[in-house]
Amino acid sequence: MSKDIILKAENISKQYRLGQVGTGTLSHDLNRWWHQIRGKEDPYLKIGDTNDRSSKGESDYVWALQDINFEVERGELLGIIGKNGAGKSTLLKILSMVTSPTTGSIKSRGRIASLLEVGTGFNPELTGKENIYLNGAILGMTKKEIASKLDEIIDFSGCERYIDTPVKRYSSGMYVRLAFAVAAFLEPEILIVDEVLAVGDAEFQKKAIGKMQNISKKGGRTVLFVSHNMAAIQKLCTKCILLHNGKFVMKGKTEEVIKFYLNQTELNDSEYIFSHKLSEAKIAYATKLSIEDVEGNLMNEVPIGKPWTVKIHFKVKENIKNLIVALGISDLNDTSIRTTWSAPLNVGPGDYIASFVEEIVHFNSGQYKLVVGISRGLQSIDYIDKDIILTISDIVHKQDESIINNKSGYINNQMKIKVEQKFDFK
């Protein structure tokens, strides 16, 4: 590698086996190990399906990543974007050496600190302070070096009152704040941050992005950042990588890659299926969103002037009073345009559909983001701010000069809302 290249991925691929996986035999394990140390291909490697979550494959093996190649320069702020299932988190785990690639290799210079899933990197039985020293030791720092950074870490995390408490008693937000502070202030040459920052509140996310900018510009350190928040990616990152179904699509200037990503026809879906890791612990959560016309047909694009409906499917697991379903609309820079709420509802367990009906499109042509929220009164229960794209086409359904010539982006009117329980009769 040249002196300016601090991280290099060469032909990285990762394959997983679906279903229950047996341990195999000792002879197979030894043979696989012998091939690995000689740089040979795994003799038991199977042909697998592409990592496409929208279709059902036939193989018991799936490629989470395939032939990924890129280089990262020293001091670069690199964003990694793509839809759910694109392979972003798998790539970060390989770069962080949490897991090994099936084929290919990683070359790096210097210490790597990573902030991946909530709960990784800390011993839950140790206190916050003890975990700071543990992580510093893992990075190869002396006790004196760690002690010199201790006050800054504690102050940045905002966990001073709980720093001598075992981290197993921390909330997810406290956990993430301390983990980020440890990773950022212990000064690794490469900092890898996954979507985990979304757990923190808006104030902390702003602090974290500012800190990442600071360590890159002033410290000359490299940051790799994964997020579905395009505004955060655009604000922080100078360059960007786009992944799709486990394959490398492009690398370039952040604005150009984001524009390409959002303009892809495959991203302009008319139906979105939500699957969160924490859904089962929630008392209510959204399961699906669809964009439809008044006849119930799915729409990839909404012509100006044509009525349309956003249907939010959600599940309720217990009796809830004052449940509210909200639909937010913003531009691609996350500038809020409008939010519409349902009236408070008293609901019991079951599946429901909230329909938000717009009788006339009052938006200029272009792309907009949809945000889904479910709350009990003022208490948030579920919030989805992912790649839900609403595309308004410039094909005029109904000639209306006031719509065509509207330059403000929208007209401030409210959508009609209807919430109904869904029953399956068999």
Secondary structure, DSSP 4 states (H G I P E B T S, - for coil): --TTEEEEEEEEEEEEE-S------HHHHHHHHHHHHTTPPPTT----EE--TTS--SSSEEEEEEEEEEEEETT-EEEEE-STTSSHHHHHHHHTTSS--SEEEEEE-S-EEEE-STTSSS-TTSBHHHHHHHHHHHTT--HHHHHHHHHHHHHHHT-GGGTTSBGGGS-HHHHHHHHHHHHHHT--SEEEE-GGGGGS-HHHHHHHHHHHHHHHHTT--EEEEE-S-HHHHHHH-SEEEEEETTEEEEEEEHHHHHHHHHH-GGGS-SEEE---TTGGGSSEEEEEEEEE-TTS-B-SSEEET--EEEEEEEEE-S-EEEEEEEEEEE-TT--EEEEEEPPPEEE-SEEEEEEEEESS--S-SEEEEEEEEEEETTEEEEEE-SS-EEEEEEEESS--HHHHT--SS------EEEEEEE----
